[in-house]
Amino acid sequence: MAYEHAPAQIVVTTPTGRVGSRVVRLLLQAGVRPTLLLRDPGRLDTATRERVDVVQGDQGDVDAVLRATRDADRLFWVNPPPSGDDPIADHTRMGANAARAVEENGIAHTVFLSSVGAEKRHGAGEIDGLARTEEALNATGADVLHLRCGYFFTNLLMDLASLRSGVLPTPWPLDHSMPWVDPRDIGEVAAARLLAGDWSGVQVQAVHGPEDLTFSQVADVLGRAMERRVRAEHIPVDDFRATLRAAGLGEERIEGLVGMSVGLSGDFVPENERDLLTTTPTTLAAWAHAHLRPLP
Protein backbone atom coordinates (compact mmCIF):
# COMPACT_ATOMS: atom_id res chain seq x y z
CA MET A 1 0.00 0.00 0.00
CA ALA A 2 1.36 3.40 -1.01
CA TYR A 3 1.49 6.23 1.46
CA GLU A 4 1.43 9.89 0.53
CA HIS A 5 3.38 12.32 2.66
CA ALA A 6 1.94 15.76 3.26
CA PRO A 7 4.21 18.47 1.82
CA ALA A 8 6.33 20.31 4.36
CA GLN A 9 5.13 23.70 5.52
CA ILE A 10 8.11 26.01 4.99
CA VAL A 11 8.34 29.59 6.26
CA VAL A 12 10.80 32.04 4.74
CA THR A 13 11.89 35.30 6.36
CA THR A 14 13.40 38.26 4.43
CA PRO A 15 11.91 36.74 1.25
CA THR A 16 12.72 39.74 -0.95
CA GLY A 17 16.40 39.85 0.08
CA ARG A 18 19.28 38.66 -2.05
CA VAL A 19 19.33 35.23 -0.41
CA GLY A 20 15.68 34.90 0.59
CA SER A 21 14.35 35.68 -2.88
CA ARG A 22 16.44 32.87 -4.34
CA VAL A 23 15.18 30.48 -1.67
CA VAL A 24 11.58 31.40 -2.51
CA ARG A 25 12.09 30.88 -6.24
CA LEU A 26 13.63 27.44 -5.76
CA LEU A 27 10.93 26.33 -3.33
CA LEU A 28 8.28 27.34 -5.85
CA GLN A 29 10.06 25.46 -8.61
CA ALA A 30 10.15 22.41 -6.32
CA GLY A 31 6.37 22.51 -5.96
CA VAL A 32 6.25 24.02 -2.47
CA ARG A 33 3.89 26.83 -1.52
CA PRO A 34 5.89 28.63 1.19
CA THR A 35 4.68 31.11 3.77
CA LEU A 36 6.53 34.41 3.64
CA LEU A 37 6.94 36.77 6.58
CA LEU A 38 7.66 40.33 5.48
CA ARG A 39 6.74 43.89 6.33
CA ASP A 40 5.72 45.02 2.84
CA PRO A 41 3.94 42.43 0.66
CA GLY A 42 3.90 45.04 -2.10
CA ARG A 43 7.56 44.25 -2.75
CA LEU A 44 6.60 40.84 -4.12
CA ASP A 45 6.09 40.56 -7.86
CA THR A 46 2.63 39.47 -8.96
CA ALA A 47 3.68 36.01 -10.15
CA THR A 48 5.29 35.19 -6.82
CA ARG A 49 2.46 36.70 -4.77
CA GLU A 50 -0.03 34.33 -6.38
CA ARG A 51 2.01 31.26 -5.42
CA VAL A 52 2.79 31.96 -1.76
CA ASP A 53 1.02 32.62 1.51
CA VAL A 54 1.92 35.91 3.13
CA VAL A 55 1.99 37.03 6.73
CA GLN A 56 2.59 40.74 6.99
CA GLY A 57 4.72 41.63 9.96
CA ASP A 58 8.10 42.48 11.40
CA GLN A 59 10.56 39.89 12.72
CA GLY A 60 11.02 42.12 15.73
CA ASP A 61 7.36 41.52 16.60
CA VAL A 62 7.29 38.14 18.30
CA ASP A 63 3.52 37.83 17.82
CA ALA A 64 3.95 38.21 14.06
CA VAL A 65 6.73 35.62 14.08
CA LEU A 66 4.59 33.16 16.04
CA ARG A 67 1.65 33.76 13.75
CA ALA A 68 3.71 33.22 10.58
CA THR A 69 5.30 30.01 11.85
CA ARG A 70 2.18 28.36 13.25
CA ASP A 71 1.99 24.80 11.82
CA ALA A 72 5.41 25.22 10.17
CA ASP A 73 7.66 22.20 9.73
CA ARG A 74 10.71 24.11 8.48
CA LEU A 75 11.96 27.67 8.84
CA PHE A 76 14.49 29.74 6.94
CA TRP A 77 15.53 32.48 9.35
CA VAL A 78 17.55 35.56 8.44
CA ASN A 79 18.14 38.33 10.96
CA PRO A 80 17.20 41.61 9.26
CA PRO A 81 19.76 44.44 9.24
CA PRO A 82 20.01 46.07 12.69
CA SER A 83 17.92 49.20 13.03
CA GLY A 84 18.81 50.34 16.54
CA ASP A 85 21.91 51.79 18.14
CA ASP A 86 23.17 48.41 19.39
CA PRO A 87 23.45 45.85 16.55
CA ILE A 88 24.34 42.94 18.82
CA ALA A 89 21.27 43.61 20.97
CA ASP A 90 19.13 43.75 17.81
CA HIS A 91 20.46 40.40 16.58
CA THR A 92 20.01 38.88 20.03
CA ARG A 93 16.38 40.00 20.13
CA MET A 94 15.69 38.58 16.66
CA GLY A 95 17.32 35.31 17.64
CA ALA A 96 15.18 35.11 20.75
CA ASN A 97 12.05 35.57 18.62
CA ALA A 98 13.16 32.80 16.26
CA ALA A 99 13.93 30.46 19.15
CA ARG A 100 10.57 31.13 20.77
CA ALA A 101 8.80 30.30 17.51
CA VAL A 102 10.77 27.07 17.15
CA GLU A 103 9.88 26.02 20.69
CA GLU A 104 6.23 27.11 20.86
CA ASN A 105 5.29 26.01 17.34
CA GLY A 106 7.34 22.82 17.34
CA ILE A 107 9.32 23.64 14.18
CA ALA A 108 11.39 20.56 13.40
CA HIS A 109 14.07 22.04 11.12
CA THR A 110 15.50 25.57 11.02
CA VAL A 111 18.11 26.86 8.58
CA PHE A 112 19.75 30.04 9.87
CA LEU A 113 21.76 32.46 7.74
CA SER A 114 24.83 33.05 9.87
CA SER A 115 28.35 34.17 9.00
CA VAL A 116 31.93 33.04 9.02
CA GLY A 117 33.25 34.33 12.34
CA ALA A 118 30.22 33.39 14.43
CA GLU A 119 32.28 30.47 15.70
CA LYS A 120 34.43 32.95 17.64
CA ARG A 121 31.34 33.81 19.75
CA HIS A 122 33.02 37.06 20.84
CA GLY A 123 35.35 39.56 19.23
CA ALA A 124 33.93 39.70 15.69
CA GLY A 125 31.92 42.91 15.89
CA GLU A 126 28.35 42.70 14.65
CA ILE A 127 28.83 39.00 13.86
CA ASP A 128 28.77 38.40 17.63
CA GLY A 129 25.04 39.07 17.36
CA LEU A 130 24.69 36.21 14.88
CA ALA A 131 26.54 34.03 17.37
CA ARG A 132 23.91 34.93 19.98
CA THR A 133 21.20 33.80 17.53
CA GLU A 134 23.04 30.53 16.90
CA GLU A 135 23.16 29.92 20.65
CA ALA A 136 19.46 30.71 21.10
CA LEU A 137 18.47 28.29 18.34
CA ASN A 138 20.81 25.61 19.65
CA ALA A 139 19.16 25.84 23.06
CA THR A 140 15.75 24.90 21.61
CA GLY A 141 16.79 21.26 21.17
CA ALA A 142 15.33 21.27 17.65
CA ASP A 143 17.22 20.38 14.48
CA VAL A 144 19.14 23.48 13.42
CA LEU A 145 21.56 24.19 10.57
CA HIS A 146 23.74 27.30 10.67
CA LEU A 147 24.99 28.43 7.26
CA ARG A 148 28.21 30.33 8.00
CA CYS A 149 28.69 32.37 4.87
CA GLY A 150 31.65 34.24 3.44
CA TYR A 151 31.83 37.87 2.33
CA PHE A 152 29.01 38.68 -0.09
CA PHE A 153 29.95 39.76 -3.62
CA THR A 154 27.02 42.16 -3.42
CA ASN A 155 28.70 44.17 -0.66
CA LEU A 156 30.73 45.65 -3.51
CA LEU A 157 27.60 47.40 -4.79
CA MET A 158 27.85 49.77 -1.82
CA ASP A 159 31.10 51.11 -3.30
CA LEU A 160 29.91 51.94 -6.81
CA ALA A 161 30.91 55.60 -6.59
CA SER A 162 34.46 54.68 -5.57
CA LEU A 163 34.69 51.92 -8.17
CA ARG A 164 33.75 54.42 -10.86
CA SER A 165 36.84 56.37 -9.86
CA GLY A 166 38.97 53.24 -9.86
CA VAL A 167 39.26 52.73 -6.09
CA LEU A 168 38.07 49.86 -3.88
CA PRO A 169 38.24 51.18 -0.29
CA THR A 170 38.25 48.75 2.64
CA PRO A 171 39.14 48.59 6.33
CA TRP A 172 40.32 45.00 5.82
CA PRO A 173 44.07 44.35 5.41
CA LEU A 174 44.71 44.25 1.67
CA ASP A 175 46.63 40.97 1.92
CA HIS A 176 44.09 39.16 4.09
CA SER A 177 42.60 36.22 2.20
CA MET A 178 39.01 35.22 3.00
CA PRO A 179 36.05 33.43 1.39
CA TRP A 180 33.87 35.45 -1.00
CA VAL A 181 30.46 34.18 -2.11
CA ASP A 182 27.51 35.02 -4.35
CA PRO A 183 24.29 35.34 -2.26
CA ARG A 184 22.46 33.49 -5.04
CA ASP A 185 24.59 30.42 -4.31
CA ILE A 186 23.80 30.72 -0.60
CA GLY A 187 20.11 30.66 -1.47
CA GLU A 188 20.60 27.45 -3.42
CA VAL A 189 22.32 25.74 -0.49
CA ALA A 190 19.62 26.94 1.90
CA ALA A 191 16.79 25.73 -0.34
CA ALA A 192 18.43 22.34 -0.81
CA ARG A 193 18.73 21.82 2.93
CA LEU A 194 15.17 23.01 3.58
CA LEU A 195 13.82 20.63 0.96
CA ALA A 196 15.88 17.68 2.19
CA GLY A 197 14.63 17.79 5.77
CA ASP A 198 16.28 14.46 6.61
CA TRP A 199 19.08 15.82 8.79
CA SER A 200 19.13 16.07 12.54
CA GLY A 201 20.85 17.73 15.45
CA VAL A 202 22.77 20.99 15.43
CA GLN A 203 24.84 21.32 12.26
CA VAL A 204 27.11 23.91 10.73
CA GLN A 205 27.77 24.23 7.01
CA ALA A 206 30.02 26.98 5.73
CA VAL A 207 29.31 28.56 2.35
CA HIS A 208 32.70 29.73 1.15
CA GLY A 209 32.16 30.51 -2.52
CA PRO A 210 34.66 29.14 -5.07
CA GLU A 211 37.89 30.63 -3.66
CA ASP A 212 39.47 32.79 -0.99
CA LEU A 213 40.50 36.25 -2.18
CA THR A 214 42.34 39.27 -0.83
CA PHE A 215 40.99 42.75 -1.51
CA SER A 216 43.97 43.34 -3.81
CA GLN A 217 42.95 40.29 -5.84
CA VAL A 218 39.33 41.44 -5.83
CA ALA A 219 40.38 44.83 -7.22
CA ASP A 220 42.23 43.07 -10.07
CA VAL A 221 39.17 40.94 -10.88
CA LEU A 222 36.89 43.97 -10.89
CA GLY A 223 39.30 45.94 -13.05
CA ARG A 224 39.30 43.24 -15.71
CA ALA A 225 35.51 42.97 -15.66
CA MET A 226 34.99 46.73 -15.78
CA GLU A 227 37.82 47.30 -18.30
CA ARG A 228 39.46 49.96 -16.16
CA ARG A 229 42.19 50.05 -13.58
CA VAL A 230 40.92 49.43 -10.03
CA ARG A 231 43.18 49.51 -7.00
CA ALA A 232 42.39 48.42 -3.46
CA GLU A 233 42.94 51.12 -0.86
CA HIS A 234 43.24 50.34 2.84
CA ILE A 235 41.32 52.62 5.22
CA PRO A 236 43.03 52.83 8.63
CA VAL A 237 40.72 51.83 11.47
CA ASP A 238 40.59 55.30 13.00
CA ASP A 239 39.78 56.84 9.61
CA PHE A 240 37.05 54.25 9.10
CA ARG A 241 35.58 55.12 12.49
CA ALA A 242 35.66 58.82 11.61
CA THR A 243 33.88 58.18 8.31
CA LEU A 244 31.13 56.18 10.01
CA ARG A 245 30.81 58.81 12.73
CA ALA A 246 30.44 61.55 10.10
CA ALA A 247 27.66 59.48 8.53
CA GLY A 248 25.75 59.72 11.82
CA LEU A 249 26.29 56.24 13.22
CA GLY A 250 26.46 55.74 16.96
CA GLU A 251 29.46 54.27 18.69
CA GLU A 252 28.03 50.76 19.11
CA ARG A 253 27.09 50.59 15.43
CA ILE A 254 30.56 51.82 14.53
CA GLU A 255 32.30 49.23 16.67
CA GLY A 256 30.04 46.53 15.28
CA LEU A 257 31.28 47.32 11.76
CA VAL A 258 34.90 47.91 12.73
CA GLY A 259 34.98 44.75 14.80
CA MET A 260 34.30 42.51 11.81
CA SER A 261 37.44 43.48 9.92
CA VAL A 262 39.57 43.62 13.07
CA GLY A 263 38.29 40.39 14.59
CA LEU A 264 38.34 38.26 11.43
CA SER A 265 41.71 39.27 10.00
CA GLY A 266 45.13 38.44 11.36
CA ASP A 267 45.38 34.76 12.25
CA PHE A 268 41.64 33.99 12.09
CA VAL A 269 40.81 30.82 10.15
CA PRO A 270 37.19 29.70 9.60
CA GLU A 271 36.18 26.67 11.65
CA ASN A 272 34.85 24.87 8.57
CA GLU A 273 37.52 24.18 5.99
CA ARG A 274 36.99 24.52 2.28
CA ASP A 275 35.79 21.23 0.81
CA LEU A 276 33.15 19.81 -1.50
CA LEU A 277 30.27 20.79 0.79
CA THR A 278 31.41 24.34 1.56
CA THR A 279 32.50 25.40 -1.94
CA THR A 280 29.94 27.00 -4.27
CA PRO A 281 30.40 27.60 -8.02
CA THR A 282 29.88 31.26 -8.97
CA THR A 283 33.17 33.11 -9.39
CA LEU A 284 33.66 36.77 -8.62
CA ALA A 285 34.71 37.30 -12.24
CA ALA A 286 31.42 35.91 -13.53
CA TRP A 287 29.41 37.94 -11.03
CA ALA A 288 31.33 41.14 -11.81
CA HIS A 289 30.91 40.62 -15.55
CA ALA A 290 27.13 40.35 -15.07
CA HIS A 291 26.65 43.14 -12.52
CA LEU A 292 29.48 45.63 -12.95
CA ARG A 293 30.50 45.45 -16.60
CA PRO A 294 27.66 47.83 -17.60
CA LEU A 295 28.95 50.33 -14.99
CA PRO A 296 29.49 53.66 -16.82
Secondary structure, 3 states (H helix, E strand, C coil): CCCCCCCCCEEEECCCCCCHHHHHHHHHHCCCCCEEEECCHHHCCHHHHCCCEEEECCCCCHHHHHHHCCCCCEEEECCCCCCCCCHHHHHHHHHHHHHHHHHHHCCCEEEEEEECCHHHCCCCCCHHHHHHHHHHHHCCCCEEEEEEECEEHHHHHHHHHHHHCCEEEECCCCCCCEEEECHHHHHHHHHHHHHHCCCCCEEEEEECCCEEECHHHHHHHHHHHHCCCCEEEECCHHHHHHHHHHCCCCHHHHHHHHHHHHHCCCCCCCCCCCCCCCCCCCCHHHHHHHHCCCCC
